[in-house]
Structures are given as structure tokens and as C-alpha cells.
Amino acid sequence: MALTLALHPITNLTFGDNHRLDGNLLTVDIDELRRMVLEDNAFDSVEFEIARPGESCRAGPIFDIVEPRAKAAGGSPDWPGILGPPQTAGFGTTHVLQGTAVTILREESPGESRGVTGYVLEMNGEAAEASWYSKLWHLIVIPHTKSTIPKYTRHKAYRIAQLRIAVRLAQIAIDAAPADTQILDNFVDADRASLTRVAYVGQIFSRQRKPEPEEQIIYGANTDGMLPTLLHPNEWLDGAITTSYHTSIGGAETYFYQNNPVVAELYRRHHRGELNFVGTVATIAAADNLDRERNAEFAAHLVTWALRAEAAVLTKFGGGVPHSDLAETARLLERHRIKTAVQVTDLARDHRVESALLFNSPEVDAIVCIGGNGTRWQLPRAERVLAANGGMAELLAGPVEIDSLNIVGVANQQGASRLRSVIY
């Protein structure tokens, strides 16, 4: 199942009277995009702004970030299960507007574990240097939905509007020659018989939070009743998975799944002939011990007997409890003589207690710790603030002290973090 990424680098984004791509300049007709968004009667109105790399600009709270991509004819559909029927993702040609993002804001603070600011996009300064997102050109979508609709209806409207905009922008590039192409295929041949068979196990949701009605996470479904599921690596990268509506601690944006760094690195090593990337398992973190045992057993079973792996890389989603699911799955794999490497973030304030309590399996001894949750920045006053309401704009304007976990793109627990833990 081969996926071709047709790459179109974008180094400038502007508004104009029609959509067009001139070399590396993307011109966007926001009047057309506005008409498209307002086809959904959940919206009263919508605004669009551009956030440019290096400018004094702050936006939030962030609902999600998506890379503009569109499928050419003859391949899998765009965002199956959300924008169309839930057909298998991950094959054919996908046109990618590299260097850009469609970023939609929330109208309210997410509260709970993310605090009053929620995730914040910072485009310059020390905090911005720690986030890959500050290097992108963002089309910021500022929604204004009807106050009478339920929260889950509002969130679903955000998701569908954002994905439709991202697809529409990338469709501009379908008839243009890409600057580069990348072919992703975990092909099997006789020369690979001696290579280590490696699998990836990735959590995509944590049952610490109940998914919302109609929440779209995997092929448009909300993970209710989900057991660990085999996925081709290309499905992760090409629209099978979107992030949860809930802003989870150190979670992921949909942009992350489109560019999943663990899947991408395993692919690179596969193509270089260093290992045999045999497939992936998508799973969730459980809410109780019975579910945890069931999910860990199923995931280990798939890696062992379906993928016949000899090694596995595991990543987690959300807060501290998913540590336990990750550790138990890795422990079972080690018992099957499958070598594991796990990636975690210790969220305890003393950086000792949490992992000691939740993660204490001697067999699981290859641990990558994505740290930095104790890092804080004093953000100066921003020249531009983008928010969906005046109160939030005033709060974000600064000066404001903010945790690294609240700067979007800094403390991702699944492989995209730009911080690491060092013991001196």
C-alpha cells in the first residue's frame, strides 16, 4: 500500500481575490472559505487572520492545527469517516502544502488541566523557539458559533470546518508540479529477511476523559468500545486519525499525526535497510484495571502474532495514568522476548514520584523521557493577539507567565517534543 506525498513548500501566505499558487506564494480567497464555513448553520460568523513566522503574534486558545493536504484522484479519500465514507486511508497521491497550517481557535477556555489560557500559539521569542509551529505560516480561523448549541456540536463544527478548509487549500496545488515527492511503502522483499522486525504501538486517546458524543478520533469514530487495532503506517499519516477535542496534557495536534515522527523515523530506517518496519497498532489508555489488562493483552497479542515483531516502539497519550497502560503492554511484549523502547513524560512536580508509582517494570528498561514540563516562560506583551473573544484577547496580550505545556507544540509526549530531560 504505497502513499506518495507530493510536496509543495510554502514560504509566503497572503489574502487575495482568488485561490492560487505562484511558486512558494499561496494566495487565499477568504470570501470563498467564509461561504464554505457558513454552510454549517452552527456558525454565526467566521474570521480569518494570518500568523507569520517571527512576528510578535500570539493566538489562542488553540483547538487544533492541521496541515493542508488533498488527495489526487484514484487514491484513498480525504479524511475518511469525517468528510466522506470510512474507506481505508493511506494510498494514492496526497498533495501537501509544506510550511503552512490551518489553525482553528476555541471560543472558550478549555479549563480543567490546561488552565485558563489553554494551548497558546507563540510566533516569536524564546518560547516560540521551542515549538515547531512557530516556523509555519498559519491561516488562523476564528469561529463564532451559535451560543445555543451544545459543546460537542460546537467542537464537531470546528473539526469539519477546519478539515474542509485544509483540503480546499491543498487542492490549489493538485495541478502544480511538486518540488519533491516522497514515497511511503513498507515493502517486503527477500533482502529484509535478516533485518529486525519492528512495530509501533501508539495510544490515540486516554479514558481519563470520556469522549464526547460524535467525537471524531479514528475514521470518524470516538473510540467507544475500541480494542487495539492494526493500522498500516500510512493510515496514521493520511487522515485515519485526528486528535481528541479535549486538550490533553502534552497531547497531540492533528498536524502531529499527519507528520508522526515515530512513524516517519521507522520509515526512514526501513527504506535505508536498517530494520523491517512491519506495521502499527493503535490503542487507547484505559479507565480501569480490567480495561487496562484487556487492552494491553490485545495490543501485545497483535504485535506478537499478527505482526510477528521482534522489537516495538511505544508512545502514550495524555496524563499520568496512560503510563500504566504503556508499561503493561511493554512488559507483556518483553515477556514474549520482544524488545521494547517506550517514550514517556513524567508530569510529577518532583520528577520522581509519578514514574516510580506507575511505571516500575524491570523488564522495561529502554525509556525515553520527554521532559520540560517544569519549564516556564515570561512572555512579553504581544503586538498582535488573535482570539475569539475580547476577554481571552486581553488575557493573552501579556505580559504573562506560562508553562511549557501551554505553548502548543512544545511538550508533545509522542515524539514531537523539542525538550528533553537531562540529569546533572
Order of alpha helices (4+ residues) and beta strands (2+ residues): beta-beta-beta-beta-alpha-beta-beta-beta-beta-beta-beta-beta-alpha-beta-alpha-beta-beta-beta-alpha-alpha-alpha-beta-alpha-beta-alpha-beta-alpha-beta-beta-beta-alpha-beta
